[in-house]
């Protein structure tokens, strides 16, 4: 039985059909890149996985159980914008995820528990390259830094799956490349199941172990909303690339740095 | 260079800010001098010395009848009413606004109610307040509360709706329940907005305070102004108005400074 099972899922808003008859199985630890034209339901699909929307018809199972119908800590999310809380410092943005589940009444921890949460958050922030900015507010960070923070915030919950909705869409190409490297490293360390919506086909090919293309196969020119999109291509991407990456990562640092400068 | 592209430098800006005040002052002094030259008994535009005498009489000498300094008593009485009214309105408005703006089930009942209540002219129900709460402090404070709470509540409700849905979802994926979500995400983001709403409501609050004091009171800045009006005592009224303006301006400035100091992350506070 696969980790995520999508069973004949339809989604429509009014008489606008967005997704039709979606059938999909995703194994644990896969990195799925969701691509397709805008308005073809990739983000809708992601929102259904997140629990923000319910399928009109059909069912999504997580580990054989129906998906919880509202967002919860089992699913982490990074949006393109508004992913981090503007009123908390970088450190508190991440520590919040440790405080909230343990303090259902006050929403905050005190004393030793608080210090431990902050310590744990600081370690993760160090890992994503934000160790120097713990006390800053998100508005003082660049776009790339904010997304690093959003990823750290999602990872501190140790979610079962990580959902990314065009997380790097607003970033410069150079920064985007750094983020790809970071995301791949984190994915290899945690073996998380990742689903990522992207507009950028090459991004999907670089990162994914599986590429899902959403597209409309049926068109009715008199009723543009009559048919929805489905998954037209389901491409397993060569895993040897990731094997290579792992092998390179295992090389001693002075060798890899020499390779990079070459 | 086009007018739209010309910006004043620092010293220019200060001079330009002072200019209209200086012009008003000069116009007043000239008018006052002209009228007093014609008729030394004129009460309409008192001279600076006459006003200084009045201030000295009201603020720095004991009232012969009560043995108190009326100006400071009036100020204390008014500020107390204003502070109580603002504090109650802020707390009630914040709670109602958050309930209506972030919990759709509550908003469904509260929003239409708030909209209708905010349309009631508060002064029109002042008699009701006097009948229900009596003629003492409570009814005056209640007028301020009833006058500005709906405005604050509706503003907070609107701001609560404007919090991006992404943030609320994110907080849920971080393990928040409804209560902790409001406590740690919604409330802190609305507090700076509350201070701004208070700042905007200050004008109305003063209006309701003066109105309530004018109608039924035995002290207060508004009471004094309406009392001495009977004697055409412009030499008292004008300094009182200037004092009220100064107090209101200082409160406005204080709230602005507080917003910036307490919520450094808040971008709307930087303007």
Interface residues (C-beta under 8 A of the other chain):
Chain A: X50 X52 X70 X71 X72 X73 X75 X76 X77 X79 X81 X82 X83 X84 X85 X86 X87 X88 X96 X97 X100 X101 X103 X104 X105 X106 X107 X108 X137 X138 X139 X150 X153 X154 X157 X159
Chain B: X164 X166 X167 X169 X170 X171 X172 X173 X174 X175 X176 X177 X179 X180 X183 X184 X185 X188 X189 X263 X264 X265 X266 X267
